[in-house]
């Protein structure tokens, strides 16, 4: 296996190509939230870079839920924001999510030419590792924050890279080798990496419900399945 990492999202379609498997990482909060939504029976996810495009999706599919955020907060006209606690089974089961978030959507769109795009987060870490172990070529894209490095995403990318390297994978490129030492050794270290990140502090300052999101996003293996979109 060859593993590459992008610390921030490149242009749509620029990460990977047919023959590659992608992993999008936005620990706080998109890939965590979408993992929860799919575990609760959502029919699928369609990522959008633009909020207006996501709203137009609902015109074509009235049952779709338009979801996401800008600067952490729900967009006017959207059905749901970007909190994992907004996507219970009673809300999402059988419904497609038209999803536009500040950072996570960009990571997903960067991988749109890959054979599959898996959702990566600490809440489904072990399940994701099992899911991608058989890939020949893996490109991990960290969402970052507004085009800049985000510690929580790099830490999870490092965890995945370190685990795959132990299985014999080759880390290709400086970014993959850079993040591997950031891998938390256990669930407690994972929580510390996430809760100590600058984006976690920003979200926490928005209110207690956002602080609750951060605490959940820092929880290792809360979901026992992996999902692709």
Secondary structure as UniProt FT lines:
FT   STRAND          2..6
FT   TURN            12..13
FT   TURN            18..19
FT   STRAND          21..25
FT   TURN            27..29
FT   HELIX           30..39
FT   TURN            40..41
FT   STRAND          44..47
FT   HELIX           51..60
FT   TURN            62..63
FT   STRAND          65..70
FT   TURN            71..72
FT   STRAND          73..74
FT   TURN            76..77
FT   HELIX           84..86
FT   HELIX           89..92
FT   TURN            93..94
FT   STRAND          96..100
FT   HELIX           104..110
FT   TURN            111..113
FT   STRAND          116..120
FT   HELIX           122..124
FT   HELIX           125..132
FT   TURN            133..134
FT   STRAND          137..142
FT   TURN            146..147
FT   HELIX           151..166
FT   TURN            167..168
FT   STRAND          170..171
FT   HELIX           174..180
FT   TURN            181..182
FT   HELIX           187..195
FT   HELIX           198..205
FT   HELIX           208..217
FT   TURN            220..221
//
